[in-house]
Amino acid sequence: MMDVRNVVRSGMCTLLCMSLALDLSAQHESDTLVGSIGEVTVQARQISPEISSSQPLQTLTRSEMEALGIREMAEAVKRFSGVSVRDYGGIGGLKTVSVRSLGAAHTAVSYDGVTVSNSQAGQIDIGRFSLDNVESLSLAVGHSNDLLQSARAYASAGVLSIQTERPVFGKSSEKWRVGLRGGSFGYITPSLRYARKLAQRTALMVEGDYMRADGIYPFELKNGKYKTTERRRNSDIYSWRAEGNLFHTFADSSRLRIKSYFYKSERGLPGVVILYNPTAKERLWDENFFTQLVYDRKISDSWQLRALAKYNHAWNKYEDVNVKYAGGKQTDVHRQDEYYVSAALRWDLASGWAMSLAQDAFVNTLRNNIDDSPNPVRFTSLTAWSLNFRRGGWSAGANLNATFTTDEVESGATPADRKHLSPSLTLAYRPWSSQLFYFRAMYKSTFRVPTFNDLYYRRSGNTNLKPEDATEYDLGITWSAHPGGILEHFSLKLDAYYNKVSDKIVAFPSVYVWRMANYGKVEIHGADASLSFSSSPFDWLKARFNASYTYQKAVDLTNPKAKNYKHQLPYTPRHSGNASLALETPWGTLGYSLMMVGKRYFMDQNIPENEVEAYCEHALALSKELNLSAETNLRLQLEVTNLTDRQYEVVKYYPMPGRAWRIGAVMEF
């Protein structure tokens, strides 16, 4: 344990000393005499990062989400190709994201540049995040090209980045935003935001919202040749969210952002649909508070620094009322705390070379009310070294990520320390300077340390687990053009990939109880394709079209003698895709979208009894923005989801809602 903590301390001290030395050298550089010339105007088209990136990258902007009427985080993430979102039904159902069938624990979620953590379960419920303050969403397979990202982001197989808005002030030093939305199934959400310019280089923004929904919706239950209409019960949710941001720009142009976030919810867990037993009494209470800061500084023309710090506290209580428990009720209470620091230093070398070093250190703890709980404490050090090269039409990158982890427990066996090196390589080539056409290739090795639940959860935990290894390969092309005329913009992205997971952590039956074990081997062959264009056939009409398709063959190669050998992984469709069309006119914006998911299997064996039906969901949105004055805007929006009222399931026996509507108004002044 002491070795790891010494590594953490020495790494952070090294980065601090380097930044101080560079700061002194930058002061000498700033003495250089600089002349001035007259005003010069240069016009050029900015190359989208999605096109030039050597790793697959997808983005959704706020305007695109508003045009399509997307109001929930999970619905937005489902628009990305190669992504699987587990949705357990209902407005309050848990929602987790997995990239290219590697599992939710391999996907990092970044909130304004700092990763969100869950050391207990290893997966993030993205349903708790609001889209009200989101400026953009992006999904990078592998990692992004940002050399100042944290080592934690480098260590993940994919990163979902959530970027929230910054306040923009006009003549007034204050900005207000008031919103109210309501709709089917008892849904209502009021929201409020206040931003104030405290000084020339300092701004404050606070916001909050409340959401409630009873979640009672009808569904059709089949029992042989009989069909009955039932109502989904115990799917209610009540949640509160508050967030504060402080922005400051220093005299040397360095920037500081401090964020505090609070979330609290109570929800019913509707459970699986069981014949003749509509009762569900499982409840879940969640509380989450974190505060984080991000500091960016350009030390000189060649050196940049980014420092992060975060404290995260999470508490949840699960309760189930059932006669099978002693006393008729089971209550589990868990508390997680994390202390996290990170620093990344970038050095721009001559002739297109750039290098960076990122050092992360964090401590995770878990406490609960379970008898004989080990109460684990985990110390982790992550170090990421990166080298990038760009010249002419070529760009390349190399990364090496080092992980050191050790656990301490109050009772029971202590797992061995874990040390691992994970390399990655990327390459992009633009053969014609006159065309925005790129070839790209990627290799990345990642692994995930077993979660606290994997290691210590009751009798099923296994402290001898090894980390789960994942390897990613990707080959792709991207093309973007501006033909002119009525076709303003066109882009195409094609990627073929191969992923391999070994030492996969699975629940494996032993003599008396299930045990977590390193048993699984998985191979994933897939392809992603996406097409988008924008057109203005008339002065009063602008159309934006997007479509994507994903093919995945994700098979289990664990045991050649098993009945599920080379069968598709549970809940992984071979075919899926989506399309959307937004029509913008002076009278309003009309958005239409559809999402298609092919058949899947909810158990290991791909037999008809285990099949989950394919579905296609349609949605329609109509919005209008009114400029009431120079400083006051009113936005009205109507949304209809599941337009055809199709009953379907994302997870077996968890029916999703049918046709639903929402109406909302947001005023900014």
matplotlib code that plots the C-alpha trace (Angstrom):
import matplotlib.pyplot as plt

x = [0.0, 2.8, 4.5, 1.4, 0.9, 4.6, 4.1, 1.1, 2.9, 6.1, 4.1, 2.1, 5.2, 7.1, 4.3, 4.1, 7.8, 7.8, 5.0, 6.7, 10.0, 8.1, 6.3, 9.6, 10.9, 7.7, 8.3, 11.5, 9.8, 7.2, 9.8, 10.2, 9.3, 6.2, 5.3, 1.8, 0.4, -2.9, -6.1, -6.1, -9.1, -8.6, -11.5, -11.4, -13.7, -13.1, -12.6, -14.9, -13.1, -15.5, -13.9, -10.2, -10.1, -8.0, -10.5, -14.2, -15.9, -19.6, -21.2, -24.7, -25.1, -27.8, -29.5, -29.7, -31.2, -33.7, -34.7, -35.5, -37.2, -34.7, -35.2, -33.6, -29.9, -30.5, -32.5, -29.7, -27.0, -29.1, -28.6, -24.9, -23.9, -22.3, -23.9, -26.1, -28.3, -29.8, -33.2, -35.2, -38.4, -40.4, -39.3, -37.4, -35.7, -31.9, -30.1, -26.5, -24.4, -22.0, -19.8, -19.4, -20.5, -17.5, -19.7, -20.8, -17.8, -15.4, -17.2, -16.2, -18.7, -17.0, -18.9, -17.3, -13.9, -13.9, -14.9, -17.9, -17.2, -19.0, -16.4, -19.2, -20.9, -18.6, -21.4, -23.0, -26.8, -26.9, -30.6, -29.8, -28.2, -30.4, -30.2, -31.4, -27.9, -26.0, -24.2, -23.0, -22.6, -19.7, -18.7, -15.2, -14.2, -10.8, -10.1, -10.2, -7.3, -7.1, -3.6, -4.7, -7.3, -6.9, -5.2, -8.6, -10.0, -7.1, -7.6, -11.2, -12.3, -14.8, -15.6, -19.1, -18.4, -21.1, -20.3, -22.6, -23.2, -21.3, -23.3, -23.2, -24.1, -25.5, -26.0, -27.2, -24.9, -27.7, -29.4, -32.5, -33.9, -37.3, -38.8, -41.7, -42.5, -45.2, -46.8, -48.0, -47.8, -47.9, -44.7, -43.9, -40.5, -40.1, -36.5, -34.8, -31.4, -29.7, -26.4, -24.6, -21.4, -19.7, -16.7, -15.0, -13.5, -15.8, -19.2, -21.6, -24.3, -26.7, -29.6, -31.9, -34.9, -37.5, -39.0, -41.9, -43.8, -46.2, -45.0, -48.3, -48.8, -50.7, -49.2, -50.4, -49.7, -49.8, -50.6, -50.8, -53.7, -55.1, -54.2, -55.0, -54.3, -52.4, -50.9, -47.2, -46.9, -44.3, -42.5, -42.8, -39.9, -39.2, -35.9, -34.2, -31.1, -29.1, -25.8, -23.6, -20.7, -18.1, -16.0, -12.9, -10.3, -7.0, -4.9, -2.5, -5.5, -5.5, -9.1, -10.7, -14.1, -15.5, -18.6, -20.8, -23.6, -26.3, -28.8, -31.5, -34.2, -36.7, -38.0, -39.9, -38.4, -41.2, -39.5, -40.2, -43.7, -45.0, -48.3, -51.0, -48.6, -48.6, -47.2, -43.8, -42.5, -38.9, -37.7, -34.5, -33.2, -30.2, -28.1, -25.1, -22.9, -19.7, -17.6, -14.8, -12.5, -10.7, -7.7, -6.3, -3.1, -1.1, 2.4, 4.1, 3.8, 5.0, 3.7, 0.1, -1.2, -4.5, -5.2, -8.3, -9.6, -12.8, -14.6, -17.6, -20.0, -22.8, -25.4, -28.1, -30.7, -32.5, -35.6, -37.7, -40.8, -41.3, -42.3, -39.1, -37.0, -36.7, -39.0, -40.6, -38.3, -34.7, -32.9, -29.4, -27.6, -24.4, -22.1, -19.2, -16.7, -13.9, -11.0, -9.5, -6.7, -5.2, -2.7, -1.8, 1.2, 1.5, 4.7, 4.5, 7.7, 9.0, 7.8, 4.4, 5.4, 3.5, 3.9, 1.9, 2.1, -1.0, -1.0, -4.1, -4.5, -7.7, -8.9, -12.3, -14.1, -17.3, -19.4, -22.7, -25.0, -24.3, -23.0, -19.2, -18.8, -15.1, -15.4, -12.8, -10.5, -8.9, -5.8, -5.2, -2.5, -2.9, -0.1, -0.6, 2.2, 1.2, 3.0, 1.3, 2.7, 1.1, 2.7, 1.2, -1.7, -0.4, -1.3, -0.3, -0.5, 0.9, -0.2, 1.0, -1.2, 0.1, -2.2, -1.3, -4.1, -4.2, -7.1, -7.3, -10.2, -11.2, -12.1, -11.7, -9.1, -7.3, -6.9, -3.4, -2.1, -2.7, -0.1, -0.8, 0.5, -1.9, -0.7, -2.6, -1.8, -3.7, -3.1, -4.9, -4.0, -5.5, -4.4, -5.7, -5.3, -8.2, -10.6, -11.7, -11.2, -9.3, -8.3, -7.9, -6.8, -6.7, -5.4, -6.1, -5.6, -7.6, -8.6, -10.9, -10.2, -12.9, -15.5, -16.2, -19.3, -17.3, -14.8, -16.8, -20.5, -21.9, -20.9, -20.7, -17.6, -14.2, -11.1, -8.9, -10.4, -8.0, -8.6, -10.8, -8.7, -10.2, -8.5, -9.9, -9.0, -10.6, -10.2, -12.3, -12.8, -14.4, -15.4, -16.9, -17.7, -19.4, -20.7, -22.6, -26.0, -28.8, -26.6, -24.7, -22.8, -22.3, -20.4, -19.9, -18.2, -17.5, -15.7, -15.0, -13.8, -12.8, -12.9, -11.7, -12.4, -10.5, -10.7, -14.3, -15.8, -19.0, -21.3, -20.5, -22.5, -20.5, -21.8, -24.0, -23.9, -23.0, -19.4, -17.8, -15.0, -12.6, -14.2, -15.5, -14.0, -15.8, -15.1, -16.9, -16.9, -18.8, -19.3, -20.6, -21.9, -23.3, -24.4, -25.5, -26.2, -27.8, -29.7, -31.4, -33.7, -35.5, -34.7, -37.3, -36.3, -33.3, -33.2, -30.8, -30.7, -28.7, -28.7, -26.5, -26.4, -24.6, -23.8, -22.4, -21.5, -20.6, -20.2, -19.2, -16.1, -15.7, -16.4, -16.4, -18.6, -21.2, -24.6, -24.1, -20.7, -20.4, -23.9, -24.6, -24.2, -27.4, -29.1, -26.8, -28.7, -27.0, -28.6, -29.6, -29.8, -31.5, -32.4, -33.6, -34.8, -35.1, -36.9, -36.2, -38.6, -39.4, -42.6, -41.0, -38.9, -40.3, -38.2, -38.8, -36.7, -36.8, -34.8, -34.6, -33.3, -33.2, -34.0, -31.9, -31.7, -32.0, -30.2, -27.0, -28.5, -29.9, -33.1, -36.6, -37.7, -35.1, -35.8, -36.6, -38.6, -37.2, -38.8, -38.9, -39.8, -40.9, -40.9, -42.1, -41.3, -42.5, -40.8, -41.0, -38.6, -40.1, -37.9, -40.0, -37.4, -33.6, -32.9, -35.9, -36.6, -39.4, -39.1, -42.2, -41.9, -44.3, -43.0, -44.7, -42.7, -43.5, -45.7, -47.1, -47.9, -45.7, -45.2, -41.6, -39.0, -35.3, -34.9, -37.0, -40.2, -39.7, -42.2, -41.5, -44.2, -46.4, -47.3, -46.6, -46.6, -44.8, -45.2, -42.8, -41.9, -38.5, -38.0, -34.6, -34.3]
y = [0.0, 2.4, 1.8, 2.9, 6.0, 6.9, 6.6, 8.8, 11.5, 11.4, 11.7, 14.7, 16.4, 15.9, 17.5, 20.4, 21.1, 20.9, 23.4, 25.8, 25.6, 26.1, 29.1, 30.8, 30.1, 31.5, 34.8, 35.3, 34.4, 37.1, 39.8, 39.5, 42.6, 42.1, 44.4, 45.0, 45.1, 46.3, 44.3, 41.1, 39.0, 35.2, 33.0, 29.2, 26.3, 24.6, 20.9, 19.0, 16.8, 14.0, 13.9, 14.5, 12.4, 9.3, 7.6, 7.2, 10.3, 11.3, 14.5, 15.9, 19.6, 21.4, 22.7, 19.2, 17.8, 20.6, 20.2, 16.5, 17.0, 14.9, 15.7, 12.7, 11.7, 8.1, 9.0, 11.2, 8.6, 6.0, 8.2, 7.2, 4.2, 1.2, 2.1, -0.1, 1.5, -0.8, 0.7, -1.1, 0.6, 3.5, 7.1, 6.2, 3.0, 2.7, 3.4, 2.3, 2.6, 0.2, 0.9, -1.8, -4.6, -4.2, -3.6, -0.6, -0.9, -0.2, 3.1, 6.3, 9.2, 12.6, 15.6, 18.9, 17.2, 15.1, 11.5, 10.2, 7.2, 4.2, 1.9, -0.2, -1.4, 0.1, 1.5, 4.9, 5.6, 8.2, 8.7, 11.0, 13.7, 16.4, 17.8, 21.2, 22.6, 20.4, 22.2, 19.1, 15.3, 13.4, 9.8, 8.8, 5.1, 4.6, 8.1, 11.6, 13.5, 15.9, 15.6, 17.3, 14.8, 12.8, 9.5, 8.0, 9.0, 7.4, 4.2, 3.6, 1.8, 4.6, 8.0, 9.7, 13.4, 15.7, 19.4, 21.9, 25.5, 28.6, 31.8, 34.4, 38.0, 40.8, 44.3, 43.1, 41.4, 39.0, 36.2, 34.2, 31.0, 29.6, 26.4, 24.2, 20.8, 18.3, 15.4, 11.8, 9.5, 12.3, 13.9, 17.5, 19.3, 22.9, 24.3, 27.6, 29.1, 32.3, 33.6, 36.8, 38.5, 39.2, 41.0, 41.5, 38.0, 36.2, 34.7, 32.6, 30.3, 28.3, 26.2, 23.4, 21.4, 19.0, 16.0, 13.8, 11.2, 8.4, 6.3, 4.4, 3.4, 0.6, -2.4, -5.7, -8.9, -12.2, -15.5, -18.1, -17.2, -14.7, -11.0, -8.6, -4.9, -4.2, -1.1, -0.7, -0.1, 1.1, 3.0, 6.5, 8.8, 12.0, 13.7, 17.0, 18.4, 21.5, 22.7, 25.7, 26.9, 29.6, 30.7, 32.9, 34.0, 35.2, 38.1, 35.6, 34.1, 30.9, 29.7, 28.1, 26.4, 25.2, 23.1, 21.7, 19.2, 17.7, 15.0, 13.2, 10.8, 8.3, 5.8, 2.6, -0.3, -1.9, -5.3, -8.0, -8.7, -11.8, -13.5, -13.1, -11.1, -7.4, -6.4, -4.7, -3.1, -2.5, 1.1, 2.9, 6.1, 7.9, 10.8, 12.2, 15.2, 16.2, 19.3, 19.6, 22.1, 22.4, 24.7, 25.4, 27.4, 28.1, 28.5, 29.4, 28.9, 25.3, 24.3, 23.9, 22.6, 21.2, 20.3, 18.6, 17.9, 16.3, 15.0, 12.7, 11.3, 8.8, 7.2, 4.8, 2.7, -0.3, -1.7, -4.7, -5.8, -9.5, -12.5, -14.4, -12.1, -12.4, -9.7, -9.3, -6.7, -6.3, -3.0, -2.4, 0.9, 1.8, 4.8, 5.6, 8.4, 9.3, 11.8, 12.4, 14.6, 14.8, 16.9, 16.8, 18.6, 19.1, 20.0, 21.1, 20.1, 21.4, 20.2, 18.9, 16.8, 17.1, 15.1, 14.9, 13.3, 12.8, 11.6, 10.7, 9.6, 8.7, 6.9, 5.1, 3.8, 1.8, 1.3, -0.5, -2.1, -5.7, -7.9, -8.7, -6.2, -5.8, -2.0, -1.8, 1.1, 1.3, 3.4, 3.9, 5.6, 6.1, 7.5, 8.2, 9.2, 10.3, 11.3, 12.9, 13.7, 15.7, 16.7, 17.1, 14.7, 12.4, 12.3, 9.6, 9.0, 6.6, 6.2, 4.1, 3.9, 2.5, 1.4, 0.6, -0.4, -1.8, -2.6, -2.6, -4.4, -4.6, -8.3, -11.2, -11.8, -9.0, -9.2, -8.9, -5.6, -5.0, -3.5, -3.2, -1.4, -0.7, 0.7, 2.3, 3.5, 5.7, 6.8, 9.1, 10.0, 12.6, 11.7, 14.8, 18.2, 19.5, 16.9, 16.4, 12.6, 10.6, 7.0, 6.1, 3.1, 2.4, -0.2, 0.1, -2.2, -1.5, -3.4, -2.9, -3.6, -5.7, -3.6, -3.7, -5.8, -8.2, -8.7, -8.4, -8.6, -11.1, -14.7, -14.2, -12.0, -13.4, -11.7, -13.7, -12.1, -10.8, -7.6, -7.9, -7.3, -5.7, -5.1, -2.9, -2.6, -0.2, 0.7, 3.5, 6.3, 9.7, 12.2, 15.6, 18.0, 21.4, 21.0, 24.3, 25.0, 23.5, 20.8, 22.8, 20.0, 16.3, 13.8, 10.1, 7.8, 4.1, 2.0, -1.7, -3.0, -6.1, -6.3, -9.1, -9.5, -12.1, -12.9, -11.6, -11.4, -13.4, -14.9, -18.6, -21.3, -23.3, -26.1, -24.0, -20.3, -18.3, -16.9, -14.2, -15.7, -14.9, -17.3, -15.5, -14.9, -12.7, -11.6, -8.8, -8.1, -5.0, -2.1, 1.4, 3.6, 7.1, 9.7, 13.3, 16.3, 19.7, 21.4, 24.7, 24.1, 27.4, 30.6, 29.8, 26.1, 24.3, 20.5, 18.5, 14.7, 12.1, 8.3, 5.6, 1.8, -0.7, -4.3, -6.4, -10.0, -10.4, -14.1, -16.1, -18.2, -19.3, -23.0, -25.0, -27.7, -25.3, -24.9, -21.2, -21.5, -18.9, -17.6, -13.9, -12.2, -11.4, -8.1, -7.5, -7.0, -7.9, -5.0, -1.5, 2.0, 5.3, 8.2, 11.8, 14.7, 18.3, 21.0, 24.6, 27.3, 30.9, 29.5, 26.8, 23.6, 20.2, 17.2, 13.5, 10.5, 6.8, 4.2, 0.5, -2.4, -5.9, -9.1, -10.0, -12.8, -12.3, -15.5, -17.1, -19.5, -18.2, -20.2, -19.0, -19.2, -16.6, -14.1, -10.5, -9.0, -6.3, -2.9, 0.5, 3.6, 6.9, 10.3, 13.8, 17.2, 20.7, 23.8, 27.6, 30.3, 33.7, 36.8, 38.9, 41.6, 42.1, 40.3, 38.0, 34.7, 32.2, 28.6, 26.4, 22.7, 19.8, 16.2, 12.9, 9.7, 6.2, 7.7, 4.3, 3.2, 0.1, -2.1, -3.3, -4.2, -3.2, -5.6, -8.8, -8.5, -4.7, -3.2, 0.3, 3.0, 3.4, 6.7, 9.7, 13.4, 16.3, 20.0, 22.6, 26.3, 27.9, 31.7, 33.4, 37.0]
z = [0.0, 0.9, -2.4, -4.3, -2.2, -2.6, -6.4, -6.2, -4.2, -6.3, -9.5, -8.4, -6.9, -10.2, -12.2, -9.8, -9.9, -13.7, -14.0, -11.6, -13.6, -16.9, -15.4, -14.6, -18.1, -19.6, -17.8, -19.7, -23.0, -22.4, -22.5, -26.3, -28.3, -30.5, -33.3, -34.8, -38.3, -39.8, -39.6, -41.7, -42.4, -43.0, -44.0, -43.8, -43.0, -39.7, -40.0, -37.7, -35.1, -36.1, -39.5, -38.7, -35.5, -35.6, -33.3, -33.9, -32.6, -32.6, -31.3, -30.6, -30.1, -28.1, -31.3, -32.8, -29.6, -29.4, -33.0, -32.5, -29.2, -27.2, -23.5, -21.8, -21.6, -22.5, -25.6, -26.8, -26.2, -28.2, -31.3, -31.3, -33.4, -31.7, -28.4, -26.3, -23.6, -21.0, -20.1, -17.4, -18.3, -16.9, -16.4, -13.2, -14.6, -14.4, -17.7, -18.4, -21.5, -23.2, -26.2, -28.8, -26.4, -24.1, -21.1, -19.1, -16.7, -19.7, -20.6, -18.8, -18.3, -18.2, -16.8, -17.8, -18.1, -14.9, -14.9, -12.9, -10.7, -9.1, -7.5, -6.0, -9.3, -12.0, -14.1, -14.2, -14.3, -17.0, -16.4, -13.4, -15.7, -17.1, -20.7, -19.6, -19.2, -21.7, -24.6, -26.3, -26.0, -27.6, -27.6, -28.4, -28.9, -27.4, -26.2, -27.7, -29.3, -26.3, -24.9, -21.7, -20.7, -17.5, -17.2, -16.2, -19.6, -21.4, -19.4, -20.7, -23.8, -24.6, -23.1, -23.1, -22.5, -21.2, -21.7, -20.0, -20.9, -19.9, -19.3, -22.1, -21.1, -23.2, -22.0, -18.6, -16.0, -15.1, -16.9, -15.9, -17.4, -16.2, -17.6, -17.1, -18.8, -18.3, -20.0, -19.9, -16.9, -14.3, -15.6, -14.6, -14.3, -13.3, -13.6, -12.8, -13.7, -12.6, -13.9, -12.8, -13.9, -10.6, -12.1, -15.5, -15.4, -12.9, -13.4, -11.2, -12.4, -10.2, -11.4, -10.3, -11.2, -9.7, -11.5, -10.6, -12.4, -11.3, -14.2, -14.4, -18.1, -19.8, -21.4, -23.0, -21.2, -23.2, -21.5, -24.3, -26.5, -23.9, -23.8, -21.1, -20.6, -17.4, -15.8, -14.9, -11.2, -8.8, -11.5, -9.9, -9.4, -7.4, -8.0, -7.1, -8.8, -8.0, -9.5, -9.1, -11.3, -10.7, -13.7, -13.4, -15.9, -14.4, -15.7, -17.4, -19.3, -17.2, -16.4, -13.3, -13.1, -9.8, -9.9, -7.1, -7.8, -5.7, -6.8, -4.7, -5.8, -4.6, -7.1, -7.4, -9.1, -11.1, -11.4, -14.0, -15.2, -13.5, -14.3, -11.7, -9.4, -10.3, -6.9, -6.8, -3.6, -4.3, -3.6, -4.2, -2.6, -4.1, -3.0, -4.8, -4.0, -5.6, -6.0, -8.6, -10.0, -13.4, -13.8, -17.3, -17.9, -21.0, -19.4, -22.6, -26.4, -25.9, -22.5, -21.1, -17.8, -16.7, -13.0, -11.7, -8.2, -7.0, -4.0, -4.6, -2.1, -3.0, -0.8, -1.7, 0.1, -1.4, 0.3, -0.6, 1.2, 0.8, 3.1, 2.0, 4.2, 8.0, 9.4, 6.0, 4.7, 3.5, 3.6, 2.2, 2.7, 0.9, 1.1, -1.3, -1.1, -3.5, -3.3, -6.7, -8.1, -11.6, -13.5, -17.2, -18.7, -22.5, -24.4, -28.0, -29.7, -33.0, -36.4, -35.4, -32.4, -29.1, -25.9, -22.6, -19.2, -17.1, -13.5, -11.5, -7.9, -6.1, -3.0, -2.9, 0.2, 0.6, 3.8, 4.2, 6.8, 5.8, 8.6, 8.4, 5.6, 4.7, 4.3, 1.5, 0.8, -2.6, -3.5, -7.3, -9.3, -13.1, -15.3, -19.0, -21.4, -24.9, -28.0, -31.1, -34.5, -37.3, -40.6, -44.0, -44.4, -41.6, -37.9, -35.4, -31.7, -29.1, -25.5, -22.6, -19.5, -16.2, -13.5, -9.8, -7.5, -4.0, -1.6, 2.2, 4.0, 7.7, 7.5, 5.1, 2.4, 0.8, -3.0, -4.6, -5.8, -9.5, -11.9, -15.6, -18.7, -21.5, -24.8, -27.7, -31.2, -33.6, -37.2, -39.6, -43.2, -45.5, -49.1, -50.9, -49.5, -51.6, -50.0, -46.4, -46.8, -44.1, -43.5, -39.8, -37.7, -34.0, -31.6, -27.9, -24.9, -21.8, -18.7, -15.8, -12.2, -10.4, -8.7, -5.0, -5.7, -7.8, -5.0, -1.8, -2.4, 0.3, -0.5, -4.3, -4.2, -5.2, -4.0, -6.4, -9.5, -12.2, -14.1, -17.2, -20.4, -23.6, -26.9, -29.6, -33.3, -35.7, -39.4, -40.9, -43.4, -43.0, -45.7, -45.5, -48.3, -49.0, -52.5, -52.7, -54.1, -52.2, -50.6, -48.0, -46.2, -46.5, -44.3, -44.3, -41.7, -42.0, -39.4, -39.1, -35.8, -33.9, -30.1, -27.8, -24.1, -22.0, -18.3, -18.5, -15.0, -14.9, -12.2, -12.3, -10.4, -7.9, -5.5, -3.3, -4.4, -7.4, -7.4, -9.5, -11.7, -14.6, -17.0, -20.1, -23.5, -26.0, -29.5, -31.2, -35.0, -36.0, -38.4, -37.9, -40.7, -40.5, -43.0, -42.5, -44.8, -44.6, -47.4, -48.1, -51.1, -50.4, -48.6, -45.9, -45.4, -44.1, -43.7, -41.7, -42.1, -40.0, -40.2, -38.7, -38.8, -36.6, -37.2, -34.3, -34.1, -30.4, -29.5, -26.4, -26.9, -23.3, -23.5, -26.8, -25.1, -23.8, -25.5, -25.9, -27.6, -30.4, -29.6, -29.6, -26.3, -24.4, -25.3, -28.3, -31.6, -34.8, -36.5, -35.1, -36.4, -36.3, -38.6, -38.0, -40.1, -38.9, -41.0, -39.9, -41.1, -40.0, -38.5, -36.4, -36.4, -37.1, -36.1, -36.8, -35.7, -35.7, -33.9, -34.9, -32.8, -34.2, -32.4, -29.3, -26.8, -23.1, -22.1, -23.2, -25.6, -28.9, -29.0, -29.9, -26.2, -25.3, -28.1, -27.5, -30.4, -32.7, -32.6, -34.3, -32.4, -34.0, -32.4, -33.5, -32.2, -33.0, -31.6, -32.0, -30.6, -30.1, -29.6, -27.3, -26.9, -27.4, -24.2, -23.9, -25.7, -25.3, -26.6, -26.9, -27.7, -28.2, -28.3, -29.1, -28.4, -29.6, -32.2, -33.4, -29.8, -30.3, -27.2, -26.9, -24.4, -24.1, -21.2, -21.2, -19.0, -18.5, -21.0, -22.1, -22.2, -25.3, -27.0, -24.8, -25.1, -23.5, -23.8, -22.4, -22.3, -21.5, -21.1, -21.0, -20.0]

ax = plt.figure().add_subplot(projection="3d")
ax.plot(x, y, z, "-o")
ax.set_aspect("equal")
plt.show()
